[in-house]
């Protein structure tokens, strides 16, 4: 009987049985021993690598497939070999880039077995899904950011919007729209038409006809402007302006859906009204000012005076008028403090800060009409004092005092006294010129005042008293 190596036969039978099992598992498989020599490879692995088993079995793994050694695959295989533990992972094939594999490396005899399957299509689907998720997340963030900016813009711009559906008779409000109108609707859904129409109820009664007009416009054109008043629940009336935009029409062309966006323009309306009032006031004041200038020119030119003297006097009086106007402009034409009016009229004669001018009296805010008349009188007093009175020398002074008194039967009276001290002897003029007209007749007429001029030897004194309501506003002396 010839010698037979039963061990080799048993090993061959075992290898054949193993390969039969490995061919049936569906995965690609190959095995290496402890020296990294390929010992087994099933048909699926052979097809994946494109080589026959006979071509690679008995060869070193790193030489046959050199791209594996320095890759993630090589690292995992070495770990499985040394740790004798199962290693599972997914990665891109180093031998065939672009192909993704799920791999399991596990201890087998003195080496390891490697089973893998291609999952490229699944991986690509995962990548696409992940990319789509990222893009969707980015889009959602963009939408949220855009919505936040939109809401912020509406809030900062005091804007609001809503959508009306004329077939379902529903009105969908934004939070900003409800806040602008002062409405409270927990569901943010209102009613279009009828007695329960919250929008129409909020519109000012005198402007509700405009809403019917805008509805007719919506049936004719896609976009149109709108402006009207809204009465808020707290009773405050606001102006709103914006546009309506039709987004859906019925077969007959009538509007089905209408979006409205409006903003609060109350401040703009107030400014426009204020400008109109100012323009009317400027026109009125200009006429008054021209009348005053004409009167100054006429009175200054009375008598036989040289042209140069007329020009000098006329120029000085216009300067006094201008000084009063400068003060009024600095106070937005609301009036001027009396002490400032006096000081500014005296600047041309004794400077702004001087011990020669003494003022005494309560705080009084003189209204514009009175400030013009009083300013002209003060300038004339200063001119006369610097030419003939206490300010013509170096030692004289002027004392101006005023008070507010209540006189039985006459009400509140404003009284003011101009007193000159330390000047030369006073002589009463032989003829009444324009200066006397300003100090007497003009003040009497413009302020309904009583006036007294006293040319005493101790110094000139000018006294006037006028109804307080012609001199100042009630709050100005409180």
C-alpha positions in Angstrom: 0.0 0.0 0.0 1.5 3.2 -1.1 1.9 6.0 1.5 -0.8 8.6 1.5 -0.6 12.0 3.4 -4.0 11.9 5.2 -3.3 15.4 6.7 -3.0 17.1 3.4 -6.1 15.4 2.2 -8.0 16.6 5.3 -6.7 20.1 4.8 -7.7 20.1 1.1 -11.2 18.8 2.1 -11.4 21.5 4.7 -10.3 24.2 2.3 -12.8 23.0 -0.2 -15.6 23.1 2.3 -14.6 26.6 3.5 -14.6 27.9 -0.1 -18.0 26.4 -0.7 -19.2 28.2 2.4 -17.5 31.4 1.4 -19.0 31.3 -2.1 -22.4 31.0 -0.6 -22.3 34.0 1.7 -22.6 36.5 -1.1 -19.7 38.8 0.1 -16.3 39.0 -1.4 -13.7 37.2 0.7 -10.1 36.5 0.8 -7.7 35.3 3.5 -4.0 35.9 4.4 -1.7 34.0 6.8 0.6 35.5 9.4 3.1 36.4 6.7 0.4 38.3 4.7 0.4 35.6 2.0 -3.0 35.3 0.3 -4.3 31.8 1.0 -7.9 32.0 -0.1 -10.1 34.1 -2.5 -13.7 33.5 -3.5 -15.2 34.2 -6.9 -16.8 37.5 -5.8 -13.5 38.9 -4.6 -11.9 37.6 -7.8 -14.5 39.5 -9.9 -14.0 42.6 -7.8 -10.2 42.7 -8.2 -10.3 41.4 -11.8 -7.9 38.6 -11.2 -8.2 34.8 -11.0 -7.6 33.1 -7.6 -4.8 31.1 -9.1 -3.0 34.4 -10.0 -2.9 35.8 -6.5 -3.1 32.8 -4.0 0.4 32.3 -2.7 1.4 35.9 -3.3 2.0 38.6 -0.7 -1.0 40.9 -0.2 1.2 44.1 -0.2 2.9 43.2 -3.4 -0.3 42.1 -5.2 -2.3 45.1 -4.1 0.3 47.6 -3.1 -2.2 50.5 -2.6 -3.7 48.7 0.5 -0.5 48.7 2.6 -0.3 52.5 3.4 -4.1 53.0 3.5 -6.8 52.9 6.2 -7.4 49.3 5.0 -3.8 48.3 5.7 -3.9 49.9 9.2 -7.2 48.0 10.1 -5.9 44.7 8.7 -2.7 45.0 10.9 -4.8 45.8 13.9 -7.0 42.7 13.3 -3.9 40.6 12.9 -2.1 41.7 16.1 -5.2 42.1 18.3 -6.9 39.0 17.1 -10.2 40.8 17.2 -12.9 41.6 14.7 -12.5 45.0 13.0 -15.4 46.5 10.9 -15.4 49.7 9.0 -16.4 51.5 5.8 -14.0 53.2 3.4 -13.1 54.1 -0.1 -11.1 51.3 -1.9 -7.4 52.3 -2.2 -7.2 49.9 -5.2 -10.2 51.3 -7.0 -10.8 54.9 -5.9 -14.4 55.9 -6.1 -15.7 52.5 -4.9 -16.8 52.4 -1.3 -16.6 49.1 0.7 -18.0 47.8 4.0 -15.2 45.6 5.4 -14.9 43.0 8.2 -11.4 41.7 9.1 -11.5 38.9 11.6 -9.0 36.3 13.0 -8.8 33.1 10.9 -6.3 30.3 11.9 -2.9 32.0 12.0 -3.9 34.9 9.8 -7.1 36.9 9.1 -10.1 36.6 6.9 -11.3 39.7 5.0 -15.0 39.9 3.9 -16.3 43.0 2.1 -19.1 44.2 -0.1 -19.4 47.2 -2.3 -21.7 50.0 -1.0 -20.9 52.7 -3.4 -24.5 53.4 -4.5 -25.7 53.5 -0.9 -22.8 55.7 0.2 -23.5 58.1 -2.7 -27.2 58.2 -1.7 -26.1 59.0 1.9 -23.8 61.7 0.6 -26.6 63.2 -1.5 -29.0 63.0 1.4 -26.5 64.6 3.8 -25.8 67.3 1.2 -29.6 67.8 0.8 -30.0 68.0 4.6 -27.2 70.6 4.8 -28.7 72.6 2.0 -32.1 72.4 3.5 -30.7 73.4 6.9 -29.0 76.4 5.2 -32.2 77.3 3.3 -34.2 77.1 6.6 -31.6 79.3 8.3 -31.8 81.8 5.4 -35.6 81.8 5.6 -35.5 82.3 9.4 -32.9 85.1 9.0 -34.9 86.7 6.2 -38.1 86.5 8.3 -36.3 88.0 11.3 -35.0 90.8 9.1 -38.5 91.3 7.6 -40.0 91.4 11.1 -37.3 93.8 12.3 -37.9 96.0 9.3 -41.6 96.1 9.9 -41.1 96.9 13.5 -38.5 99.6 13.0 -40.5 101.1 10.1 -43.7 100.9 12.1 -45.1 98.8 9.3 -47.8 96.1 9.2 -49.3 93.7 6.7 -52.3 91.4 6.2 -53.9 89.2 3.5 -57.6 89.4 2.7 -59.4 86.4 1.0 -62.7 87.7 -0.5 -64.1 84.2 -1.2 -63.5 82.7 2.2 -64.1 86.1 3.9 -61.0 85.6 6.0 -58.2 88.1 6.8 -54.9 86.8 7.9 -52.9 89.4 10.0 -49.2 89.5 10.8 -48.2 90.3 14.4 -46.9 93.7 13.2 -50.2 94.5 11.4 -52.2 93.7 14.6 -49.8 95.9 16.7 -50.0 98.8 14.2 -53.8 98.8 14.3 -54.0 98.0 18.1 -56.0 94.8 17.4 -56.1 91.6 19.5 -56.8 88.4 17.5 -55.3 85.3 19.2 -55.6 83.3 16.0 -54.5 86.3 13.8 -57.5 85.6 11.6 -60.1 88.3 11.1 -63.3 88.6 9.1 -63.8 90.3 5.7 -67.1 92.1 5.4 -70.1 92.6 7.6 -70.4 94.1 11.0 -67.6 91.9 12.4 -65.0 93.3 10.0 -62.3 94.4 12.5 -60.3 96.2 9.8 -63.1 98.4 8.5 -64.1 99.2 12.1 -60.6 100.4 12.8 -60.6 102.8 9.8 -61.5 106.4 10.6 -65.2 106.9 9.8 -64.4 109.8 7.5 -62.0 107.6 5.5 -64.1 104.4 5.2 -65.3 105.4 1.7 -61.7 105.0 0.6 -61.7 101.3 1.5 -64.6 100.7 -0.9 -62.6 102.7 -3.5 -59.5 100.5 -2.9 -61.7 97.3 -3.3 -62.9 98.6 -6.7 -59.2 99.3 -7.7 -58.3 95.8 -6.7 -60.8 94.5 -9.3 -59.2 96.6 -12.0 -55.4 96.7 -11.4 -52.9 94.5 -9.6 -51.2 97.1 -7.5 -52.3 100.4 -6.1 -51.4 103.0 -3.4 -53.4 103.6 -0.3 -53.5 106.2 2.5 -56.0 106.7 5.3 -56.5 107.2 9.0 -56.9 104.5 11.7 -58.4 105.0 15.1 -56.7 102.7 17.6 -58.5 101.3 20.6 -56.8 103.8 22.9 -58.5 106.6 20.9 -55.3 107.8 19.2 -55.7 108.5 15.4 -52.7 107.6 13.2 -52.1 108.0 9.5 -51.0 104.9 7.5 -49.9 104.6 3.9 -48.8 101.7 1.7 -49.9 99.6 -1.2 -52.3 96.8 -2.0 -51.2 93.9 -4.2 -53.6 91.4 -5.8 -52.2 87.9 -5.8 -55.1 85.9 -7.1 -58.1 86.6 -9.3 -61.3 84.7 -10.1 -62.2 83.7 -13.7 -64.2 86.9 -14.1 -61.1 89.0 -13.2 -62.3 90.1 -9.7 -59.7 90.0 -6.9 -59.7 86.9 -4.7 -56.6 87.5 -2.6 -55.2 90.9 -1.7 -52.1 91.6 0.3 -51.8 95.0 2.0 -48.6 96.5 3.5 -48.8 99.9 5.2 -46.6 102.0 7.5 -47.3 104.6 10.1 -46.8 108.0 8.6 -48.3 110.0 11.4 -45.1 111.9 12.1 -44.7 112.7 8.4 -48.3 114.0 8.3 -47.6 116.1 11.4 -44.5 117.5 9.8 -46.3 118.3 6.5 -49.0 120.1 8.5 -46.4 122.0 10.5 -44.7 123.1 7.3 -48.0 124.3 5.9 -48.6 126.3 9.1 -45.1 127.7 9.0 -45.5 128.8 5.3 -48.7 130.6 6.2 -47.0 132.1 9.2 -44.0 133.2 7.2 -46.2 134.8 4.7 -48.1 136.6 7.5 -44.9 137.7 9.3 -43.3 138.9 6.0 -46.3 141.1 5.3 -46.1 142.5 8.9 -42.4 143.0 8.7 -42.7 144.9 5.4 -45.4 147.0 7.0 -43.1 147.8 9.9 -40.2 148.6 7.6 -42.4 150.9 5.5 -43.6 152.7 8.6 -39.9 153.1 9.8 -38.9 154.5 6.4 -41.9 156.8 6.3 -41.5 158.2 9.8 -37.7 158.4 9.5 -38.0 160.4 6.3 -40.4 163.0 7.7 -39.1 166.5 7.8 -36.3 168.0 5.9 -33.2 165.8 6.7 -30.2 165.1 4.5 -30.1 161.8 2.6 -27.0 160.6 4.5 -28.7 161.3 7.8 -31.8 159.4 6.7 -29.7 156.4 5.6 -27.9 156.4 9.0 -31.1 156.6 11.1 -32.9 154.1 8.9 -30.0 151.6 9.0 -29.8 151.8 12.8 -33.5 151.2 13.2 -33.4 148.2 10.8 -30.5 146.8 12.9 -32.7 147.0 16.0 -35.5 145.2 14.2 -33.0 142.6 12.9 -31.7 142.0 16.4 -35.2 141.1 17.6 -35.7 138.8 14.6 -32.4 137.0 15.3 -33.5 136.2 18.8 -36.9 135.1 17.6 -35.3 132.8 15.0 -33.0 131.3 17.7 -36.1 130.4 19.7 -38.0 128.9 16.7 -40.2 132.1 16.6 -41.9 131.0 19.8 -40.9 134.2 21.6 -37.8 135.5 23.5 -36.8 135.9 27.1 -37.2 139.6 28.0 -33.8 140.0 29.6 -32.1 138.6 26.4 -34.2 141.0 24.2 -33.0 144.0 26.3 -29.3 142.9 26.3 -29.2 142.2 22.5 -30.8 145.6 21.8 -28.2 147.3 23.9 -25.1 145.5 22.5 -24.6 148.2 19.8 -24.3 150.9 22.5 -22.6 149.4 25.6 -21.6 145.8 24.8 -23.1 142.5 25.9 -21.6 142.3 29.4 -21.4 145.7 31.1 -22.0 147.2 34.6 -23.8 150.2 33.0 -26.9 148.1 32.3 -29.0 147.0 35.3 -31.9 144.6 34.8 -34.5 143.6 37.5 -37.6 141.6 37.1 -39.2 138.1 36.9 -38.6 135.7 34.0 -40.9 136.7 31.2 -41.1 135.1 27.8 -42.2 137.7 25.3 -44.4 136.6 22.4 -43.1 137.4 18.8 -45.4 140.3 18.0 -44.6 142.1 21.3 -40.9 141.3 20.9 -40.8 143.2 17.6 -42.5 146.3 19.0 -40.7 146.2 22.2 -37.4 145.6 20.4 -37.8 148.7 18.3 -38.7 150.8 21.4 -35.6 149.5 23.3 -33.4 150.2 20.3 -34.7 153.8 20.1 -34.2 154.2 23.9 -30.6 153.0 23.5 -30.0 155.3 20.6 -31.3 158.4 22.5 -29.4 157.5 25.6 -26.1 157.1 23.7 -26.7 160.4 21.9 -28.3 162.7 24.5 -28.7 160.7 27.7 -26.9 158.7 30.3 -24.9 156.6 27.9 -23.5 159.6 26.1 -20.7 159.9 28.7 -18.6 157.4 30.5 -20.3 157.3 33.9 -24.0 157.1 33.2 -26.1 153.9 33.4 -29.5 152.5 32.5 -31.8 150.7 34.9 -34.6 148.6 33.4 -37.2 147.0 35.7 -40.4 145.1 35.0 -43.1 143.4 37.0 -46.4 141.5 36.5 -49.2 142.9 38.7 -52.9 142.3 39.0 -55.1 145.3 38.9 -58.8 145.2 39.9 -60.9 145.4 36.8 -58.0 145.2 34.5 -56.6 141.8 35.1 -52.9 140.9 34.8 -50.8 143.8 33.7 -47.2 143.9 32.5 -45.3 147.0 33.6 -41.8 148.1 32.5 -39.7 151.1 33.3 -36.6 152.5 31.6 -34.6 154.8 33.9 -31.4 156.7 32.9 -29.0 157.8 35.7 -25.7 159.7 35.8 -26.1 161.5 32.5 -26.3 165.1 31.4 -29.3 167.3 32.2 -32.3 166.3 30.2 -34.1 168.7 28.0 -37.5 167.9 26.5 -37.4 168.0 22.7 -39.2 170.9 21.0 -40.6 168.7 18.3 -41.8 165.1 18.2 -39.8 163.0 15.7 -39.9 159.3 14.8 -38.2 158.4 18.0 -41.1 159.8 20.0 -43.5 158.1 17.6 -41.8 154.7 18.3 -41.7 155.1 22.0 -45.3 156.4 22.3 -47.7 155.9 19.5 -46.3 152.6 18.1 -46.2 151.0 21.5 -49.7 152.2 22.4 -51.2 150.8 19.2 -49.3 147.5 18.9 -49.5 146.5 22.6 -52.7 148.4 23.7 -50.4 150.0 26.2 -50.3 153.1 28.4 -47.0 155.0 27.9 -45.4 157.9 29.8 -42.2 159.8 28.9 -40.7 161.8 31.7 -37.9 164.2 30.9 -36.9 164.9 34.5 -33.7 166.7 35.5 -32.4 163.6 37.2 -32.7 161.5 34.0 -35.1 160.4 31.3 -37.7 157.8 32.3 -39.9 155.8 30.0 -42.7 153.7 31.5 -45.2 151.4 29.8 -47.9 149.1 31.0 -49.8 146.6 28.8 -52.2 143.6 29.2 -50.1 140.6 30.1 -51.8 138.4 27.5 -50.5 140.7 24.7 -46.9 140.4 26.1 -46.5 136.8 27.0 -48.2 133.3 27.0 -49.8 132.3 30.3 -47.3 129.5 31.0 -44.3 131.8 30.3 -44.6 133.6 33.7 -45.6 130.6 35.9 
